[in-house]
Amino acid sequence: MKKIYFLMVFFAVCFCVLMSNVNNSNVNADAKCEVSFHFDGLQAIAFGDSKRVSDGILDVHHHSPLIEVKEIKGGKETIIRTIKADELKGKVLNVDVPNNQQQPKRYYSLDMSKDTQDFRWCLDIENDLFQKQLYLKDNFFAKIHFNTGMFYAERLTENKYQFVAGTKVHNFKREIGRPNGRMQLSKGQNLVINGLDKAMTLTYQPGVSYSVDITNLPTKDMMNMDHFAFYYDLVKTDVPKYMPMMVKKASFAPHPMVCESIIFGKSFIK
């Protein structure tokens, strides 16, 4: 009987510990508040300044910059602010979490082939294609400086890409991800976007997340598909104009890399 009693006590203790861990996990999940930034369209995201990451939105014809801010609660998305091109033109925005001393970082896993969020999946035109700084001109439609955050890759292309300039074929050959920035807010913290006519504050709320979509996509009347060439107009250094091409087109017509945001790992934006 004693053995049975001790076994019953042992299983009761294990059950209590298990339920405690589950409850703590649920509390932590409910308390989480994340702000994520998604980049789509012609944007040069520069990592040459160790103290901040800068997004230069390209100023090219037939492209319309837009920022859309959403609040996400219980799986439901609500647009809380839309910033159109006329409000963005010529602006320099700063994204900051006051009293947060952490500088921006890039997420690197032990093995990028097993982790599609590894930042190295993003296309770094300076490191991946040319292995040198290309020096960016300062003629952007608008600029956004991120003073904090962890940067990842997301939404890998379904197919591999290579880069071709005339008869030259670069040895780059892999899938490409889009850049994605994330900031975790703790209780009492806010994320502030300054530089607009009216500052925007995203406040910590347990169980609430925010998504900020920054886009610079072509209008419907844009017929030219060589959008990647606009990046070469942006750099001061003369280099071969490598253009992206799918290695092998899949039967299900994957999303082409025509107008993606790319990384400048060595350059900075003023």
LUMVO-427685 format. One record per atom (N, C-alpha, C, CB): residue in three letters; x, y, z. Coordinates in steps of 0.1 Angstrom, whole numbers, padded with zeros to 4 digits, always signed. Glycine has a CB too. Example, Ala and Ser with C-alpha at 12.3 -4.5 7.8 and 13.67 -1.06 7.14 Angstrom:
2
ALA+0132-0057+0078
ALA+0123-0045+0078
ALA+0132-0033+0078
ALA+0113-0045+0090
SER+0128-0022+0071
SER+0137-0011+0071
SER+0129+0000+0079
SER+0141-0006+0057
This chain:
270
MET+0008-0012+0000
MET+0000+0000+0000
MET+0009+0013+0000
MET-0009+0000+0012
LYS+0020+0012+0008
LYS+0028+0024+0008
LYS+0034+0027-0006
LYS+0040+0022+0018
LYS+0038+0016-0013
LYS+0043+0019-0027
LYS+0033+0025-0036
LYS+0048+0005-0033
ILE+0020+0021-0035
ILE+0010+0026-0043
ILE+0007+0041-0039
ILE-0003+0018-0041
TYR+0008+0043-0026
TYR+0006+0057-0021
TYR+0016+0067-0026
TYR+0006+0057-0005
PHE+0029+0062-0025
PHE+0040+0071-0030
PHE+0039+0073-0045
PHE+0053+0065-0027
LEU+0035+0063-0053
LEU+0033+0064-0067
LEU+0022+0074-0070
LEU+0030+0051-0073
MET+0011+0074-0063
MET+0000+0083-0065
MET+0005+0098-0062
MET-0012+0080-0056
VAL+0013+0099-0051
VAL+0018+0112-0048
VAL+0028+0117-0058
VAL+0025+0112-0034
PHE+0036+0108-0063
PHE+0046+0112-0074
PHE+0039+0117-0086
PHE+0055+0100-0077
PHE+0029+0109-0091
PHE+0021+0113-0103
PHE+0014+0126-0101
PHE+0012+0102-0107
ALA+0009+0128-0089
ALA+0001+0141-0086
ALA+0011+0153-0086
ALA-0005+0140-0072
VAL+0023+0151-0081
VAL+0033+0162-0081
VAL+0037+0165-0096
VAL+0045+0158-0073
CYS+0039+0154-0104
CYS+0043+0156-0118
CYS+0032+0163-0126
CYS+0046+0143-0125
PHE+0019+0160-0123
PHE+0008+0166-0129
PHE+0007+0181-0126
PHE-0005+0159-0126
CYS+0009+0184-0113
CYS+0009+0198-0109
CYS+0020+0206-0116
CYS+0010+0199-0094
VAL+0032+0201-0116
VAL+0043+0208-0123
VAL+0040+0210-0137
VAL+0056+0199-0121
LEU+0035+0199-0144
LEU+0031+0201-0158
LEU+0021+0212-0161
LEU+0026+0187-0164
MET+0011+0212-0152
MET+0000+0222-0154
MET+0006+0236-0151
MET-0012+0219-0145
SER+0015+0237-0142
SER+0021+0250-0139
SER+0029+0255-0150
SER+0030+0249-0126
ASN+0036+0246-0157
ASN+0044+0250-0169
ASN+0035+0254-0180
ASN+0053+0239-0173
VAL+0024+0247-0182
VAL+0014+0251-0193
VAL+0008+0264-0190
VAL+0003+0240-0194
ASN+0004+0267-0177
ASN-0002+0279-0174
ASN+0008+0291-0176
ASN-0007+0279-0159
ASN+0021+0289-0171
ASN+0031+0299-0173
ASN+0033+0302-0188
ASN+0044+0295-0167
SER+0033+0291-0196
SER+0035+0293-0210
SER+0024+0301-0216
SER+0036+0279-0217
ASN+0011+0299-0212
ASN+0000+0306-0217
ASN+0001+0321-0212
ASN-0013+0300-0212
VAL+0005+0323-0200
VAL+0007+0337-0195
VAL+0017+0344-0203
VAL+0010+0337-0180
ASN+0028+0338-0206
ASN+0039+0344-0214
ASN+0034+0347-0228
ASN+0051+0335-0214
ALA+0026+0338-0234
ALA+0021+0341-0247
ALA+0012+0352-0247
ALA+0014+0328-0253
ASP+0003+0353-0237
ASP-0007+0364-0236
ASP+0000+0377-0234
ASP-0017+0361-0225
ALA+0012+0377-0227
ALA+0019+0389-0223
ALA+0027+0394-0235
ALA+0027+0387-0211
LYS+0029+0387-0245
LYS+0038+0390-0256
LYS+0032+0402-0264
LYS+0041+0378-0265
CYS+0041+0411-0268
CYS+0037+0422-0277
CYS+0048+0425-0287
CYS+0033+0435-0269
GLU+0046+0421-0299
GLU+0057+0423-0309
GLU+0052+0432-0320
GLU+0060+0409-0315
VAL+0062+0440-0325
VAL+0060+0449-0336
VAL+0069+0444-0348
VAL+0064+0464-0333
SER+0063+0440-0359
SER+0071+0434-0370
SER+0070+0444-0382
SER+0065+0420-0374
PHE+0081+0445-0389
PHE+0082+0454-0401
PHE+0084+0445-0413
PHE+0093+0465-0399
HIS+0076+0447-0423
HIS+0077+0439-0436
HIS+0080+0448-0447
HIS+0064+0431-0438
PHE+0090+0444-0456
PHE+0095+0453-0466
PHE+0092+0446-0480
PHE+0110+0456-0465
ASP+0085+0454-0489
ASP+0082+0448-0502
ASP+0083+0459-0512
ASP+0068+0442-0502
GLY+0090+0457-0523
GLY+0092+0467-0533
GLY+0105+0473-0533
GLY+0081+0478-0532
LEU+0108+0483-0541
LEU+0121+0489-0543
LEU+0126+0497-0530
LEU+0122+0498-0555
GLN+0134+0490-0522
GLN+0139+0496-0510
GLN+0154+0491-0508
GLN+0130+0493-0498
ALA+0162+0500-0504
ALA+0176+0496-0501
ALA+0178+0497-0486
ALA+0187+0506-0508
ILE+0180+0485-0480
ILE+0181+0485-0465
ILE+0196+0483-0462
ILE+0173+0473-0460
ALA+0202+0493-0456
ALA+0216+0495-0453
ALA+0220+0491-0439
ALA+0221+0509-0457
PHE+0231+0483-0438
PHE+0236+0478-0425
PHE+0250+0483-0422
PHE+0235+0463-0424
GLY+0255+0493-0430
GLY+0268+0498-0428
GLY+0271+0505-0416
GLY+0272+0506-0440
ASP+0261+0511-0409
ASP+0262+0518-0397
ASP+0258+0509-0385
ASP+0253+0531-0397
SER+0268+0506-0377
SER+0266+0496-0366
SER+0255+0501-0356
SER+0279+0493-0359
LYS+0252+0514-0355
LYS+0243+0519-0345
LYS+0228+0519-0350
LYS+0247+0533-0341
ARG+0226+0517-0363
ARG+0212+0517-0368
ARG+0212+0510-0382
ARG+0207+0532-0369
VAL+0200+0506-0385
VAL+0197+0501-0399
VAL+0188+0511-0406
VAL+0189+0487-0398
SER+0191+0514-0418
SER+0184+0524-0426
SER+0177+0518-0438
SER+0194+0535-0430
ASP+0165+0523-0440
ASP+0157+0518-0452
ASP+0156+0531-0461
ASP+0143+0513-0448
GLY+0162+0530-0473
GLY+0160+0540-0483
GLY+0150+0536-0493
GLY+0173+0543-0490
ILE+0138+0543-0493
ILE+0128+0540-0503
ILE+0131+0547-0516
ILE+0114+0544-0498
LEU+0133+0539-0527
LEU+0137+0544-0540
LEU+0127+0554-0546
LEU+0140+0533-0549
ASP+0132+0564-0552
ASP+0123+0574-0559
ASP+0124+0571-0574
ASP+0128+0588-0556
VAL+0115+0562-0579
VAL+0114+0558-0593
VAL+0100+0560-0598
VAL+0119+0544-0595
HIS+0099+0562-0611
HIS+0086+0564-0617
HIS+0078+0552-0617
HIS+0088+0569-0632
HIS+0065+0554-0616
HIS+0055+0543-0616
HIS+0055+0534-0604
HIS+0056+0535-0629
HIS+0061+0539-0593
HIS+0061+0532-0580
HIS+0055+0541-0570
HIS+0076+0528-0576
SER+0047+0535-0561
SER+0040+0543-0551
SER+0043+0538-0537
SER+0025+0542-0554
PRO+0051+0545-0529
PRO+0054+0541-0516
PRO+0042+0542-0507
PRO+0066+0550-0510
LEU+0041+0533-0497
LEU+0030+0532-0488
LEU+0034+0525-0475
LEU+0018+0525-0495
ILE+0029+0530-0464
ILE+0031+0524-0451
ILE+0017+0521-0445
ILE+0040+0532-0441
GLU+0015+0508-0441
GLU+0002+0505-0435
GLU+0005+0498-0422
GLU-0006+0495-0445
VAL-0001+0503-0411
VAL+0001+0498-0398
VAL-0012+0491-0393
VAL+0005+0510-0388
LYS-0010+0479-0389
LYS-0021+0471-0384
LYS-0019+0466-0369
LYS-0022+0458-0393
GLU-0030+0466-0362
GLU-0030+0460-0349
GLU-0036+0446-0350
GLU-0039+0469-0339
ILE-0030+0436-0344
ILE-0034+0422-0344
ILE-0038+0418-0330
ILE-0023+0413-0351
LYS-0050+0414-0329
LYS-0055+0409-0316
LYS-0065+0397-0318
LYS-0062+0420-0308
GLY-0062+0386-0312
GLY-0070+0374-0313
GLY-0071+0370-0327
GLY-0084+0377-0308
GLY-0061+0371-0335
GLY-0060+0367-0349
GLY-0067+0377-0358
GLY-0067+0354-0350
LYS-0073+0388-0353
LYS-0080+0397-0362
LYS-0071+0409-0364
LYS-0093+0402-0355
GLU-0069+0413-0377
GLU-0061+0425-0381
GLU-0070+0437-0383
GLU-0053+0422-0394
THR-0065+0448-0377
THR-0073+0461-0379
THR-0063+0472-0384
THR-0080+0465-0366
ILE-0065+0478-0395
ILE-0056+0489-0400
ILE-0059+0501-0391
ILE-0059+0492-0415
ILE-0048+0506-0384
ILE-0049+0517-0375
ILE-0043+0530-0381
ILE-0043+0514-0362
ARG-0035+0528-0392
ARG-0030+0540-0398
ARG-0024+0537-0412
ARG-0019+0547-0390
THR-0027+0545-0422
THR-0022+0544-0435
THR-0014+0557-0439
THR-0033+0541-0446
ILE-0001+0555-0443
ILE+0007+0567-0446
ILE+0010+0566-0461
ILE+0021+0567-0438
LYS+0004+0575-0469
LYS+0005+0575-0483
LYS+0017+0583-0488
LYS-0007+0581-0490
ALA+0020+0582-0501
ALA+0032+0587-0507
ALA+0033+0602-0505
ALA+0032+0584-0522
ASP+0023+0610-0506
ASP+0024+0624-0504
ASP+0028+0628-0490
ASP+0011+0631-0508
GLU+0024+0619-0480
GLU+0028+0622-0466
GLU+0043+0618-0463
GLU+0019+0615-0457
LEU+0048+0608-0472
LEU+0061+0603-0470
LEU+0072+0611-0477
LEU+0062+0589-0474
LYS+0068+0617-0488
LYS+0078+0624-0497
LYS+0088+0633-0490
LYS+0071+0632-0508
GLY+0101+0630-0491
GLY+0111+0638-0485
GLY+0113+0636-0470
GLY+0108+0652-0488
LYS+0106+0628-0464
LYS+0106+0626-0449
LYS+0118+0617-0445
LYS+0093+0621-0444
VAL+0123+0619-0433
VAL+0132+0610-0426
VAL+0126+0606-0413
VAL+0146+0618-0424
LEU+0122+0593-0413
LEU+0116+0587-0401
LEU+0126+0580-0392
LEU+0105+0578-0406
ASN+0123+0580-0379
ASN+0131+0573-0370
ASN+0122+0564-0362
ASN+0138+0583-0360
VAL+0126+0551-0361
VAL+0119+0541-0353
VAL+0127+0538-0341
VAL+0116+0528-0362
ASP+0121+0539-0329
ASP+0128+0538-0317
ASP+0119+0533-0306
ASP+0135+0552-0313
VAL+0126+0526-0296
VAL+0119+0522-0284
VAL+0126+0529-0273
VAL+0119+0506-0282
PRO+0120+0540-0268
PRO+0127+0548-0258
PRO+0132+0540-0246
PRO+0118+0559-0253
ASN+0144+0543-0241
ASN+0150+0536-0229
ASN+0154+0522-0233
ASN+0141+0536-0218
ASN+0155+0519-0245
ASN+0160+0506-0250
ASN+0174+0508-0256
ASN+0150+0498-0260
GLN+0184+0502-0250
GLN+0198+0505-0254
GLN+0203+0495-0264
GLN+0207+0505-0242
GLN+0194+0485-0268
GLN+0199+0475-0277
GLN+0199+0480-0292
GLN+0190+0462-0276
GLN+0211+0478-0298
GLN+0212+0482-0312
GLN+0207+0471-0321
GLN+0227+0485-0315
PRO+0204+0475-0334
PRO+0199+0465-0343
PRO+0208+0454-0346
PRO+0195+0472-0356
LYS+0203+0442-0347
LYS+0211+0430-0350
LYS+0205+0422-0361
LYS+0212+0421-0337
ARG+0213+0413-0367
ARG+0208+0404-0377
ARG+0208+0390-0371
ARG+0217+0404-0390
TYR+0197+0382-0374
TYR+0196+0369-0369
TYR+0203+0359-0377
TYR+0181+0365-0368
TYR+0213+0352-0371
TYR+0221+0341-0378
TYR+0219+0328-0370
TYR+0236+0345-0379
SER+0215+0318-0376
SER+0214+0305-0370
SER+0226+0297-0372
SER+0201+0297-0376
LEU+0227+0285-0366
LEU+0239+0277-0367
LEU+0240+0271-0381
LEU+0239+0265-0357
ASP+0228+0269-0387
ASP+0228+0263-0401
ASP+0217+0269-0409
ASP+0226+0247-0400
MET+0220+0279-0418
MET+0209+0286-0425
MET+0201+0276-0434
MET+0215+0297-0433
SER+0207+0265-0438
SER+0200+0256-0447
SER+0188+0250-0439
SER+0209+0245-0452
LYS+0188+0250-0426
LYS+0177+0244-0418
LYS+0168+0255-0412
LYS+0183+0235-0408
ASP+0171+0267-0415
ASP+0164+0278-0408
ASP+0161+0289-0418
ASP+0172+0284-0396
THR+0148+0290-0423
THR+0145+0300-0434
THR+0144+0314-0428
THR+0132+0296-0440
GLN+0145+0316-0415
GLN+0145+0329-0410
GLN+0159+0335-0408
GLN+0138+0329-0396
ASP+0169+0327-0411
ASP+0183+0332-0411
ASP+0184+0344-0420
ASP+0193+0320-0414
PHE+0190+0355-0415
PHE+0191+0367-0423
PHE+0199+0365-0436
PHE+0197+0378-0415
ARG+0208+0356-0436
ARG+0216+0354-0448
ARG+0208+0349-0460
ARG+0227+0344-0445
TRP+0196+0346-0459
TRP+0187+0342-0470
TRP+0184+0355-0478
TRP+0175+0335-0466
CYS+0184+0367-0472
CYS+0181+0379-0479
CYS+0193+0382-0489
CYS+0180+0391-0469
LEU+0190+0389-0499
LEU+0200+0392-0509
LEU+0208+0404-0505
LEU+0194+0394-0523
ASP+0221+0403-0502
ASP+0230+0414-0499
ASP+0238+0417-0511
ASP+0239+0410-0486
ILE+0234+0427-0519
ILE+0240+0429-0532
ILE+0255+0432-0530
ILE+0233+0441-0539
GLU+0259+0438-0519
GLU+0274+0441-0518
GLU+0282+0429-0514
GLU+0275+0452-0507
ASN+0277+0421-0505
ASN+0284+0409-0500
ASN+0282+0397-0509
ASN+0280+0406-0486
ASP+0270+0395-0514
ASP+0267+0383-0521
ASP+0272+0384-0536
ASP+0252+0380-0521
LEU+0271+0396-0542
LEU+0274+0397-0556
LEU+0288+0404-0559
LEU+0263+0405-0563
PHE+0291+0414-0551
PHE+0303+0422-0554
PHE+0315+0421-0544
PHE+0299+0436-0557
GLN+0312+0417-0532
GLN+0322+0417-0521
GLN+0329+0430-0519
GLN+0332+0406-0524
LYS+0321+0441-0520
LYS+0327+0454-0517
LYS+0316+0464-0515
LYS+0337+0458-0529
GLN+0319+0475-0509
GLN+0310+0486-0507
GLN+0307+0493-0520
GLN+0315+0496-0497
LEU+0294+0496-0523
LEU+0290+0503-0536
LEU+0287+0517-0534
LEU+0278+0495-0542
TYR+0286+0522-0522
TYR+0283+0536-0519
TYR+0270+0541-0525
TYR+0295+0545-0524
LEU+0261+0543-0516
LEU+0247+0547-0520
LEU+0246+0563-0522
LEU+0237+0543-0510
LYS+0240+0567-0533
LYS+0236+0581-0535
LYS+0225+0585-0525
LYS+0233+0584-0549
ASP+0224+0597-0521
ASP+0214+0602-0512
ASP+0203+0609-0519
ASP+0221+0611-0501
ASN+0196+0601-0527
ASN+0184+0607-0534
ASN+0172+0598-0534
ASN+0188+0609-0549
PHE+0168+0595-0521
PHE+0157+0586-0519
PHE+0144+0594-0518
PHE+0159+0578-0506
PHE+0133+0586-0520
PHE+0119+0592-0519
PHE+0117+0596-0504
PHE+0109+0582-0524
ALA+0121+0586-0495
ALA+0120+0588-0481
ALA+0130+0579-0474
ALA+0105+0586-0476
LYS+0133+0581-0462
LYS+0143+0573-0454
LYS+0137+0569-0441
LYS+0156+0580-0453
ILE+0140+0557-0436
ILE+0135+0553-0423
ILE+0147+0547-0416
ILE+0124+0542-0424
HIS+0150+0552-0404
HIS+0162+0547-0396
HIS+0156+0539-0384
HIS+0170+0559-0391
PHE+0161+0527-0383
PHE+0157+0518-0372
PHE+0169+0518-0362
PHE+0154+0503-0377
ASN+0166+0522-0350
ASN+0176+0523-0339
ASN+0176+0511-0330
ASN+0173+0535-0331
THR+0167+0501-0333
THR+0167+0489-0325
THR+0160+0478-0334
THR+0160+0491-0311
GLY+0160+0466-0329
GLY+0153+0455-0336
GLY+0162+0443-0340
GLY+0146+0460-0348
MET+0156+0432-0342
MET+0163+0420-0348
MET+0157+0418-0362
MET+0160+0407-0338
PHE+0167+0416-0371
PHE+0163+0415-0385
PHE+0164+0400-0390
PHE+0171+0424-0394
TYR+0154+0395-0397
TYR+0153+0382-0401
TYR+0150+0381-0416
TYR+0142+0374-0393
ALA+0150+0369-0422
ALA+0145+0367-0435
ALA+0131+0361-0434
ALA+0154+0358-0443
GLU+0123+0363-0444
GLU+0109+0357-0445
GLU+0106+0355-0459
GLU+0099+0366-0437
ARG+0096+0347-0461
ARG+0090+0345-0475
ARG+0100+0342-0486
ARG+0081+0357-0479
LEU+0107+0331-0484
LEU+0117+0327-0494
LEU+0110+0324-0507
LEU+0125+0314-0489
THR+0117+0328-0518
THR+0112+0325-0531
THR+0111+0310-0533
THR+0121+0331-0543
GLU+0101+0305-0541
GLU+0099+0291-0543
GLU+0110+0285-0551
GLU+0086+0288-0549
ASN+0117+0293-0559
ASN+0127+0288-0568
ASN+0140+0295-0566
ASN+0122+0290-0583
LYS+0151+0289-0571
LYS+0164+0294-0570
LYS+0166+0305-0580
LYS+0175+0284-0571
TYR+0175+0315-0577
TYR+0178+0325-0586
TYR+0193+0326-0589
TYR+0173+0339-0581
GLN+0197+0330-0601
GLN+0210+0333-0604
GLN+0211+0347-0610
GLN+0217+0323-0614
PHE+0223+0353-0611
PHE+0224+0367-0616
PHE+0233+0367-0629
PHE+0230+0376-0606
VAL+0228+0374-0639
VAL+0234+0374-0652
VAL+0236+0389-0657
VAL+0226+0366-0662
ALA+0248+0392-0662
ALA+0251+0405-0668
ALA+0257+0402-0682
ALA+0261+0413-0659
GLY+0249+0403-0692
GLY+0254+0399-0706
GLY+0257+0385-0706
GLY+0266+0408-0709
THR+0270+0382-0709
THR+0274+0368-0710
THR+0280+0363-0697
THR+0284+0366-0721
LYS+0280+0372-0687
LYS+0286+0368-0674
LYS+0275+0362-0665
LYS+0292+0380-0666
VAL+0278+0350-0659
VAL+0269+0344-0650
VAL+0275+0343-0636
VAL+0264+0330-0655
HIS+0269+0350-0626
HIS+0275+0349-0613
HIS+0273+0336-0607
HIS+0268+0361-0604
ASN+0282+0332-0597
ASN+0280+0319-0591
ASN+0270+0318-0580
ASN+0294+0315-0585
PHE+0263+0329-0577
PHE+0252+0330-0568
PHE+0240+0321-0574
PHE+0247+0344-0565
LYS+0235+0312-0566
LYS+0224+0303-0571
LYS+0217+0298-0559
LYS+0230+0292-0580
ARG+0206+0304-0554
ARG+0198+0299-0543
ARG+0185+0307-0542
ARG+0206+0301-0530
GLU+0177+0303-0533
GLU+0164+0310-0530
GLU+0168+0323-0523
GLU+0155+0301-0521
ILE+0158+0333-0523
ILE+0161+0346-0517
ILE+0149+0349-0508
ILE+0162+0357-0528
GLY+0152+0355-0496
GLY+0142+0359-0487
GLY+0140+0374-0486
GLY+0145+0353-0473
ARG+0128+0378-0481
ARG+0126+0392-0479
ARG+0131+0396-0465
ARG+0111+0395-0481
PRO+0136+0408-0463
PRO+0140+0412-0450
PRO+0127+0415-0441
PRO+0148+0425-0450
ASN+0129+0413-0428
ASN+0118+0414-0418
ASN+0124+0419-0405
ASN+0110+0401-0417
GLY+0119+0430-0399
GLY+0124+0434-0387
GLY+0114+0432-0376
GLY+0128+0449-0387
ARG+0119+0429-0364
ARG+0110+0426-0352
ARG+0115+0433-0340
ARG+0108+0411-0350
MET+0106+0439-0332
MET+0109+0445-0319
MET+0099+0439-0309
MET+0108+0460-0320
GLN+0104+0434-0298
GLN+0096+0429-0287
GLN+0094+0440-0277
GLN+0102+0416-0281
LEU+0082+0443-0274
LEU+0079+0453-0264
LEU+0076+0447-0250
LEU+0067+0462-0268
SER+0082+0452-0240
SER+0079+0448-0226
SER+0069+0457-0220
SER+0092+0447-0218
LYS+0064+0453-0209
LYS+0054+0461-0201
LYS+0060+0475-0199
LYS+0050+0454-0188
GLY+0052+0485-0202
GLY+0056+0499-0200
GLY+0064+0505-0212
GLY+0064+0500-0188
GLN+0067+0497-0222
GLN+0074+0502-0233
GLN+0065+0506-0245
GLN+0084+0492-0238
ASN+0070+0515-0253
ASN+0063+0519-0265
ASN+0073+0520-0277
ASN+0056+0533-0263
LEU+0068+0517-0289
LEU+0076+0520-0301
LEU+0071+0533-0307
LEU+0075+0507-0311
VAL+0080+0542-0310
VAL+0077+0555-0315
VAL+0083+0557-0329
VAL+0082+0566-0305
ILE+0074+0562-0338
ILE+0079+0565-0352
ILE+0078+0580-0353
ILE+0070+0558-0362
ASN+0090+0587-0353
ASN+0090+0601-0355
ASN+0094+0605-0369
ASN+0101+0607-0345
GLY+0091+0618-0372
GLY+0095+0623-0385
GLY+0084+0626-0394
GLY+0104+0613-0392
LEU+0072+0621-0391
LEU+0060+0625-0398
LEU+0054+0638-0392
LEU+0049+0614-0398
ASP+0044+0643-0399
ASP+0038+0655-0393
ASP+0032+0653-0379
ASP+0027+0660-0402
LYS+0029+0640-0376
LYS+0024+0636-0363
LYS+0030+0623-0360
LYS+0008+0635-0363
ALA+0038+0623-0348
ALA+0044+0611-0344
ALA+0034+0600-0341
ALA+0053+0613-0331
MET+0039+0587-0343
MET+0030+0576-0341
MET+0036+0567-0330
MET+0028+0568-0354
THR+0028+0563-0320
THR+0032+0555-0309
THR+0024+0542-0309
THR+0030+0563-0296
LEU+0032+0531-0309
LEU+0026+0518-0307
LEU+0028+0513-0293
LEU+0031+0508-0317
THR+0018+0512-0285
THR+0019+0510-0271
THR+0018+0495-0267
THR+0008+0517-0263
TYR+0026+0491-0257
TYR+0026+0477-0253
TYR+0012+0474-0248
TYR+0036+0475-0241
GLN+0007+0463-0253
GLN-0006+0457-0248
GLN-0005+0442-0248
GLN-0018+0462-0257
PRO-0007+0436-0237
PRO-0005+0421-0236
PRO-0015+0414-0246
PRO-0008+0416-0222
GLY-0009+0405-0254
GLY-0017+0398-0263
GLY-0020+0405-0276
GLY-0030+0394-0257
VAL-0014+0417-0278
VAL-0016+0425-0290
VAL-0003+0426-0297
VAL-0022+0439-0287
SER-0003+0424-0311
SER+0009+0426-0319
SER+0006+0437-0329
SER+0014+0413-0325
TYR+0017+0442-0335
TYR+0015+0452-0346
TYR+0023+0447-0358
TYR+0020+0466-0341
SER+0018+0450-0370
SER+0024+0447-0382
SER+0025+0460-0391
SER+0017+0436-0390
VAL+0038+0463-0395
VAL+0040+0476-0403
VAL+0045+0471-0416
VAL+0050+0485-0396
ASP+0037+0473-0427
ASP+0040+0470-0440
ASP+0045+0482-0448
ASP+0028+0463-0448
ILE+0058+0482-0452
ILE+0064+0492-0459
ILE+0066+0488-0474
ILE+0078+0497-0453
THR+0059+0494-0483
THR+0059+0489-0497
THR+0063+0500-0506
THR+0045+0483-0501
ASN+0068+0497-0518
ASN+0071+0506-0529
ASN+0070+0498-0542
ASN+0086+0512-0527
LEU+0057+0496-0545
LEU+0054+0487-0556
LEU+0050+0494-0569
LEU+0043+0477-0552
PRO+0051+0488-0580
PRO+0047+0495-0593
PRO+0032+0496-0594
PRO+0053+0487-0605
THR+0028+0507-0601
THR+0014+0508-0605
THR+0011+0499-0616
THR+0011+0523-0608
LYS-0002+0498-0619
LYS-0007+0488-0629
LYS-0002+0492-0644
LYS-0022+0487-0629
ASP+0002+0504-0646
ASP+0006+0508-0659
ASP+0021+0507-0661
ASP+0002+0523-0662
MET+0028+0501-0651
MET+0042+0499-0653
MET+0045+0486-0661
MET+0049+0497-0639
MET+0050+0488-0673
MET+0051+0477-0683
MET+0065+0471-0682
MET+0049+0482-0697
ASN+0076+0479-0678
ASN+0089+0474-0678
ASN+0091+0465-0665
ASN+0099+0485-0677
MET+0096+0453-0668
MET+0098+0443-0657
MET+0112+0443-0651
MET+0094+0429-0662
ASP+0121+0451-0656
ASP+0135+0451-0651
ASP+0137+0461-0640
ASP+0145+0455-0663
HIS+0128+0459-0630
HIS+0129+0469-0618
HIS+0142+0468-0611
HIS+0117+0466-0609
PHE+0148+0456-0611
PHE+0161+0455-0603
PHE+0172+0465-0608
PHE+0166+0440-0604
ALA+0171+0469-0621
ALA+0181+0478-0626
ALA+0181+0491-0619
ALA+0178+0480-0641
PHE+0170+0495-0613
PHE+0169+0508-0606
PHE+0180+0508-0594
PHE+0155+0510-0600
TYR+0183+0497-0589
TYR+0193+0497-0578
TYR+0207+0501-0583
TYR+0194+0483-0572
TYR+0210+0498-0595
TYR+0223+0502-0601
TYR+0224+0517-0603
TYR+0226+0495-0614
ASP+0212+0524-0605
ASP+0212+0538-0607
ASP+0214+0545-0593
ASP+0198+0543-0612
LEU+0213+0537-0582
LEU+0214+0543-0569
LEU+0229+0543-0563
LEU+0205+0535-0560
VAL+0238+0535-0570
VAL+0251+0533-0564
VAL+0261+0542-0572
VAL+0255+0518-0565
LYS+0272+0546-0565
LYS+0282+0554-0571
LYS+0293+0546-0578
LYS+0289+0563-0560
THR+0294+0533-0574
THR+0305+0525-0579
THR+0300+0518-0592
THR+0309+0514-0569
ASP+0309+0518-0602
ASP+0306+0512-0615
ASP+0308+0497-0614
ASP+0314+0518-0626
VAL+0298+0489-0615
VAL+0299+0474-0614
VAL+0290+0468-0626
VAL+0294+0469-0600
PRO+0293+0455-0629
PRO+0284+0449-0639
PRO+0270+0448-0634
PRO+0289+0434-0641
LYS+0260+0451-0643
LYS+0246+0451-0639
LYS+0240+0437-0639
LYS+0239+0461-0648
TYR+0243+0430-0629
TYR+0237+0416-0628
TYR+0222+0417-0625
TYR+0244+0408-0616
MET+0215+0410-0633
MET+0200+0409-0632
MET+0196+0395-0627
MET+0193+0413-0645
PRO+0185+0395-0619
PRO+0181+0382-0614
PRO+0173+0374-0624
PRO+0172+0384-0602
MET+0176+0361-0625
MET+0168+0352-0633
MET+0166+0339-0626
MET+0176+0349-0647
MET+0154+0333-0628
MET+0151+0320-0621
MET+0159+0310-0628
MET+0136+0317-0623
VAL+0165+0301-0620
VAL+0173+0290-0625
VAL+0165+0280-0633
VAL+0180+0283-0613
LYS+0153+0277-0627
LYS+0144+0268-0634
LYS+0130+0271-0631
LYS+0147+0253-0631
LYS+0122+0275-0640
LYS+0108+0279-0637
LYS+0100+0267-0633
LYS+0102+0286-0650
ALA+0093+0269-0621
ALA+0085+0258-0616
ALA+0071+0258-0624
ALA+0083+0259-0601
SER+0065+0246-0624
SER+0052+0245-0631
SER+0041+0253-0625
SER+0048+0231-0632
PHE+0042+0256-0612
PHE+0032+0263-0605
PHE+0034+0278-0605
PHE+0031+0258-0591
ALA+0043+0283-0614
ALA+0045+0298-0616
ALA+0048+0305-0603
ALA+0032+0304-0623
PRO+0060+0303-0598
PRO+0063+0310-0585
PRO+0064+0325-0586
PRO+0076+0304-0580
HIS+0063+0332-0575
HIS+0064+0346-0575
HIS+0078+0351-0580
HIS+0061+0352-0560
PRO+0078+0358-0590
PRO+0091+0362-0596
PRO+0098+0373-0587
PRO+0090+0367-0610
MET+0111+0373-0587
MET+0118+0384-0580
MET+0120+0396-0590
MET+0132+0379-0575
VAL+0110+0404-0590
VAL+0110+0415-0599
VAL+0113+0428-0592
VAL+0097+0416-0607
CYS+0106+0430-0580
CYS+0106+0443-0573
CYS+0107+0440-0558
CYS+0092+0450-0576
GLU+0118+0434-0555
GLU+0121+0430-0541
GLU+0130+0440-0534
GLU+0127+0416-0539
SER+0128+0442-0521
SER+0138+0450-0512
SER+0151+0442-0511
SER+0131+0453-0499
ILE+0162+0449-0511
ILE+0175+0442-0510
ILE+0184+0448-0499
ILE+0182+0441-0523
ILE+0194+0441-0495
ILE+0203+0445-0485
ILE+0216+0451-0490
ILE+0206+0434-0475
PHE+0220+0462-0484
PHE+0234+0467-0487
PHE+0241+0466-0473
PHE+0233+0483-0491
GLY+0249+0455-0473
GLY+0255+0451-0460
GLY+0267+0460-0456
GLY+0260+0437-0460
LYS+0273+0468-0465
LYS+0285+0476-0462
LYS+0282+0491-0462
LYS+0296+0473-0472
SER+0272+0495-0470
SER+0269+0509-0471
SER+0260+0514-0460
SER+0262+0512-0485
PHE+0259+0527-0459
PHE+0250+0534-0449
PHE+0243+0545-0456
PHE+0258+0540-0437
ILE+0232+0549-0449
ILE+0223+0560-0455
ILE+0223+0571-0444
ILE+0209+0555-0458
LYS+0226+0583-0449
LYS+0227+0595-0440
LYS+0213+0598-0434
LYS+0232+0607-0447
